[in-house]
Amino acid sequence: RGMAWKALLSTTVKEMRIFLNSTQPGSEGVKNLIINHYPSLKMMNPSMQILIRDKADDNFEAVIEADYGKGINSTVNVNFMTEREVMELLKRFQKDGADLGLDHNEPIQDVLPHRLVDPN
């Protein structure tokens, strides 16, 4: 029950970009999130792009960017966050998108006029 938001992530987040330096201690939480949760996140959200970039710069601080679509983005520094804190951030991304009224899975509106059928 507590993880239902994971399956709803793609309804409000169009794309997620994760930047880290996997050799640095500051990226440990986000690295563990990728190792432990990427497969299930992707399986539950096949339409959501999840881009992961491992930076070689030792001074690079880990960040996650959520692209909600419609020109709305959120970038959060996750350096030295625990895996649990990063997971809470993803939950917040889903909630924030819902609060903005975004729903990427809403049915496509029929923009063509309906044909009137003569009942006779």
Sequence and secondary structure as in RCSB ss.txt:
>XXXX:A:sequence
RGMAWKALLSTTVKEMRIFLNSTQPGSEGVKNLIINHYPSLKMMNPSMQILIRDKADDNFEAVIEADYGKGINST
VNVNFMTEREVMELLKRFQKDGADLGLDHNEPIQDVLPHRLVDPN
>XXXX:A:secstr
 TTHHHHHHHHH SEEEEEE TTSGGGHHHHHHHHHHHHHHHHH TTSEEEEEE   TT   EEEEEEETTEEEE
EE TT  HHHHHHHHHHHHHHHHHTT  TTS     S        
